[in-house]
Amino acid sequence: MRKLGTLDLEILNLAQKENGTFNEKNIENSNLKRLGVGRILDALASLKDRKMISLNQDGSFSITQIAKEILWSNNVPSWAKILRLLQIKSCSMSEIIDVLKISEDVFLEDIEKLRKNQLVLMSPQRHDEKLVKTYEILPEGIEEIDRTETEGFDKINFEDSKPGIEILSLIDEITKEIQDSVLESERKNSITEKLFKLKERLEI
């Protein structure tokens, strides 16, 4: 798989949202405009050199099949797309669903499978005074997704359970119930952070 940086991902995701082709106006109306013209042009040139995008006659750009194969191909199972995305950056559930264009049900099923096999880690992080579940890839996850480059996706066997998984699941369930409860925000955050510290101490 060709490696992508966070800026590469942002540009290619914009292309996907614009049905495969984007232009200067699309960039101007996106969050990319914060970067400035010089940095955007450098990023576009880099993607073009790596054959991730192509330049059209009208000055617009189109995402190539090579780029689509990384995160948006039907030939790649959704669990592998999640691992590939998390190799680029840590993401929340909504970010993963938005980028990969998968349903919440598919995400929940796959992320649980990946978490149970200790390939990804979920940790609550504070964003705008709120705790958001953020997922990051673990070294085992990087090793597993790298293996697919040579062995394919069918060779990966996920184990149904590992020691300590039941405890992890229980802690996650308690965390969700607390976040859904009517407790005051500060109280919710305090309890959730203690549960997260408990998970770290258990070293599961």
Disulfide bonds with the S-S distance in Angstrom:
none
